[in-house]
Amino acid sequence: MNALGRCTLLCSTVQKALFEEEERVKTLSQKVRSLEKANNHLKDKVKKMKRSIQQAKKESKQEALLIKQQREKEKAVKQDTSKDHLKKPLKKIISNKLKK
């Protein structure tokens, strides 16, 4: 084989390797784009889940506060009614003593 033949063979081998490398780069670039898209989708899902969790915590705190307030009101009403029961018998006793 002469020098020209060897150069042509070497050039075609280099061109083939270059072409294969370009194809590999193209394939990897497509994979990267696909993975970035999937990653962004997952990031959005995480943001939505965090928002949902925060909203649920907020609602839970509000419900707990309302329940606590309701219990305090009920407790206050019970205390008021128990005080009223204590007062009524005293009035009856006093009025009974006055009648005698």
C-alpha positions in Angstrom: 0.0 0.0 0.0 1.4 3.4 -0.9 1.4 6.6 1.2 -1.8 7.9 -0.5 -3.6 4.7 0.2 -2.6 4.7 3.9 -3.6 8.4 4.2 -7.0 7.6 2.7 -7.5 4.7 5.0 -6.4 6.7 8.0 -8.6 9.6 7.0 -11.7 7.4 6.6 -11.0 5.7 9.9 -10.7 9.1 11.6 -13.9 10.3 9.9 -15.8 7.2 10.9 -14.6 7.6 14.6 -15.6 11.3 14.5 -19.0 10.5 13.0 -19.6 7.8 15.7 -18.5 10.3 18.4 -20.9 12.9 17.1 -23.7 10.3 17.1 -22.9 9.4 20.7 -22.9 13.1 21.7 -26.3 13.6 20.0 -27.7 10.5 21.8 -26.4 11.7 25.2 -27.7 15.2 24.6 -31.2 13.8 24.0 -30.9 11.7 27.2 -29.8 14.8 29.1 -32.8 16.8 27.8 -35.2 14.0 28.7 -33.7 13.7 32.2 -33.9 17.5 32.7 -37.5 17.5 31.7 -38.3 14.6 34.1 -36.3 16.4 36.8 -38.3 19.6 36.3 -41.6 17.6 36.4 -40.5 16.0 39.7 -39.5 19.4 41.1 -43.0 20.8 40.3 -44.5 17.8 42.0 -42.4 18.3 45.1 -43.4 22.0 45.2 -47.1 21.1 45.0 -46.7 18.5 47.7 -45.0 21.0 50.0 -47.8 23.5 49.4 -50.4 20.8 50.2 -48.6 19.8 53.4 -48.3 23.5 54.5 -52.0 24.0 53.7 -53.0 20.9 55.6 -50.9 22.0 58.6 -52.5 25.4 58.5 -56.0 24.0 58.4 -55.2 21.5 61.2 -53.9 24.3 63.4 -57.1 26.4 62.7 -59.3 23.4 63.5 -57.4 22.7 66.7 -57.8 26.3 67.7 -61.6 26.3 67.0 -62.0 23.1 68.9 -60.1 24.6 71.9 -62.2 27.7 71.8 -65.4 25.7 71.6 -64.3 23.6 74.6 -63.4 26.7 76.6 -66.9 28.2 75.8 -68.6 24.9 76.9 -66.5 24.9 80.0 -67.4 28.5 80.8 -71.1 27.7 80.2 -70.9 24.7 82.6 -69.2 26.8 85.2 -71.8 29.5 84.9 -74.7 27.0 85.2 -73.1 25.3 88.2 -72.8 28.7 89.9 -76.4 29.4 89.1 -77.4 26.1 90.8 -75.4 27.1 93.9 -77.1 30.4 94.1 -80.7 29.2 93.7 -80.7 27.0 96.7 -79.3 29.8 98.8 -82.1 32.1 97.8 -84.7 29.4 98.6 -83.1 28.9 102.0 -83.1 32.6 102.7 -86.7 33.0 101.5 -87.8 30.0 103.6 -86.2 31.5 106.7 -87.9 34.8 106.1 -91.3 33.1 105.7 -91.0 31.4 109.2 
